[in-house]
Amino acid sequence: PRPAAEPQALLQDGKLLCKFWLSNGVCRRADCECEHPQGEALTEAKGRFWEAQRKRKAETANPDDPHRVEDKKSHARRAAVFAEWICTTYGTDVLRSGGILDIAGGRGELAFELSVKRGVPCTVVDP
């Protein structure tokens, strides 16, 4: 299990702040009882929240990991990172001549990265 963000980062005037509001600027929970600050209070709360996130990541990082935390890409960029690796490994010209078959391609993020951004034809098969 992941440790929670620093408690003080999610508190403002003794009230719990909505982590969805702080991280995304949107809270879709109709029954959310947390605070959703605005203006300067939001800016300050976001700063505390993201600093606590950075601290948590640093504390839980594997000391033997050869990659620096600052150099890592977000989880949302995994398709772009994989597409770059595929093109570097096999060569874009080779891939363009034959294309890519993406099995269990889901929402098509990899196909988008390859076809739209790199001109590699892709076929997505998703059961």
C-alpha positions as CSV (number, residue, x, y, z in Angstrom):
1,P,0.0,0.0,0.0
2,R,1.1,3.5,-0.7
3,P,1.5,5.9,2.1
4,A,-0.9,8.8,2.2
5,A,0.2,12.3,1.3
6,E,1.5,14.4,4.2
7,P,-1.5,15.0,6.4
8,Q,-0.8,18.7,6.7
9,A,-0.9,19.0,2.9
10,L,-4.5,17.9,2.8
11,L,-5.7,20.1,5.7
12,Q,-6.6,23.7,5.6
13,D,-7.9,25.4,8.8
14,G,-8.4,21.9,10.2
15,K,-10.6,20.9,7.3
16,L,-9.8,18.1,4.8
17,L,-9.1,19.3,1.3
18,C,-10.3,17.4,-1.7
19,K,-7.3,15.6,-3.3
20,F,-9.1,15.5,-6.7
21,W,-9.7,19.2,-6.6
22,L,-6.1,19.9,-5.7
23,S,-4.6,17.6,-8.3
24,N,-7.0,18.0,-11.3
25,G,-9.0,21.2,-10.5
26,V,-12.1,19.1,-10.8
27,C,-14.2,17.1,-8.3
28,R,-17.0,15.0,-9.7
29,R,-18.1,13.5,-6.3
30,A,-21.5,14.9,-5.7
31,D,-21.3,13.9,-2.0
32,C,-17.8,15.2,-1.5
33,E,-17.5,16.7,2.0
34,C,-14.0,18.0,1.6
35,E,-13.1,21.6,1.1
36,H,-12.6,23.0,-2.5
37,P,-10.6,26.2,-2.0
38,Q,-10.5,29.0,-4.6
39,G,-8.0,31.7,-5.5
40,E,-5.0,32.3,-3.4
41,A,-6.0,29.5,-0.9
42,L,-6.1,27.1,-3.8
43,T,-2.7,28.1,-5.0
44,E,-1.2,27.7,-1.5
45,A,-3.0,24.3,-1.0
46,K,-1.8,23.0,-4.4
47,G,1.8,24.0,-3.5
48,R,1.6,22.1,-0.2
49,F,0.0,19.1,-1.9
50,W,2.5,18.8,-4.7
51,E,5.5,19.3,-2.3
52,A,4.0,16.5,-0.1
53,Q,3.7,14.3,-3.2
54,R,7.4,14.9,-4.2
55,K,8.5,14.2,-0.6
56,R,6.4,11.0,-0.5
57,K,7.9,9.8,-3.8
58,A,11.4,10.6,-2.6
59,E,10.9,8.7,0.7
60,T,9.4,5.6,-1.0
61,A,11.8,5.5,-4.0
62,N,13.9,2.4,-4.4
63,P,17.5,3.4,-3.4
64,D,18.9,0.9,-6.0
65,D,16.8,2.4,-8.9
66,P,19.3,3.6,-11.5
67,H,16.9,6.3,-12.8
68,R,16.5,9.6,-11.1
69,V,13.0,10.5,-10.0
70,E,13.3,13.8,-11.9
71,D,14.0,12.0,-15.2
72,K,11.0,9.7,-15.0
73,K,7.9,10.3,-17.2
74,S,4.4,10.3,-15.8
75,H,2.3,7.2,-16.0
76,A,0.1,9.0,-18.6
77,R,3.1,9.3,-20.9
78,R,3.7,5.5,-21.1
79,A,2.4,5.1,-24.6
80,A,4.7,8.0,-25.9
81,V,7.7,6.4,-24.1
82,F,7.0,3.0,-25.5
83,A,6.4,4.4,-29.0
84,E,9.8,6.2,-28.8
85,W,11.5,2.9,-27.7
86,I,9.9,0.9,-30.6
87,C,11.0,3.5,-33.2
88,T,14.5,3.7,-31.7
89,T,14.9,0.0,-31.5
90,Y,13.4,-1.1,-34.9
91,G,13.8,2.1,-36.9
92,T,11.0,4.3,-38.1
93,D,11.6,3.5,-41.8
94,V,11.3,-0.2,-41.2
95,L,8.1,0.3,-39.1
96,R,6.5,2.5,-41.8
97,S,7.1,-0.2,-44.4
98,G,5.3,-2.9,-42.5
99,G,3.2,-1.2,-39.8
100,I,2.4,-2.3,-36.3
101,L,-0.3,-4.7,-35.1
102,D,-1.3,-3.6,-31.6
103,I,-3.0,-6.5,-29.9
104,A,-5.2,-5.5,-26.9
105,G,-4.6,-1.9,-27.8
106,G,-7.3,-0.6,-25.6
107,R,-8.0,3.1,-26.1
108,G,-5.4,3.3,-28.9
109,E,-2.8,5.5,-27.2
110,L,0.1,3.6,-28.7
111,A,-1.5,3.6,-32.1
112,F,-2.0,7.4,-31.8
113,E,1.6,8.0,-30.9
114,L,2.9,5.8,-33.7
115,S,0.5,6.7,-36.5
116,V,-0.3,10.3,-35.9
117,K,2.9,11.6,-34.4
118,R,5.4,9.3,-36.2
119,G,3.6,8.2,-39.4
120,V,3.8,4.5,-38.7
121,P,0.6,2.7,-39.9
122,C,-1.1,0.8,-37.0
123,T,-3.9,-1.7,-36.7
124,V,-5.5,-2.0,-33.2
125,V,-7.1,-5.3,-32.3
126,D,-8.9,-5.1,-29.0
127,P,-11.2,-8.0,-27.9
